[in-house]
Amino acid sequence: MPKIPVKVVTWEEIVKLSEILSEKIKGEFSPDVIIAVARGGLVPARLLADSLGVVDVLSLKVEHWVVTASHTPEARIKYPYKVDLSDKKVLIVDDITDTGDSLILTSKYVSENFSPREMKTATLQHIETSSKFKPDFYAQLVTDWAWFMYPWNYWEDEINLVKKLIDERRSVDGKVIESGFKENYGITPPIPLQRILSEMKRRKMID
């Protein structure tokens, strides 16, 4: 078993999950405004806005998973603001409920500071075994925890996972990293590791 089970999600899978989620929402809720939980909820929110015919899309930046598969003790709204949505039905969108902390925080913040007439939550995936929060709508139920690597996060996730390997194995050798990546994470990375190592050098993360 990999130390951190990772599952790569493709763009095609994202589109499919978004379509499933959209159809579930259409049967029960017609939002006036969509609020994306940034950053993970930005792309799903835009896809849903298109399929649901919602023009107004806002976002709230929540910090929680600062490093891949490692999170800060407490989620927080990084750039708080207030807006009056007292006459609007609001849908809060994120990519996944993993711990549930981001949606718990965002829902509370929106309720207290935006005062929506009605509010619902939605995610592409919901991990029932680890999340403290169950969204009103989700496209896929996940029973076994894994770190889902979404296409808008390939670079960041791979860099962070490679950094974990470098710290563990004390080596930046490509072959060592490649074998360790498969062993620790159980996947073939979507971006070639040599490109990741080159980018880490450009960012001065490694010599």
Disulfide bonds with the S-S distance in Angstrom:
none
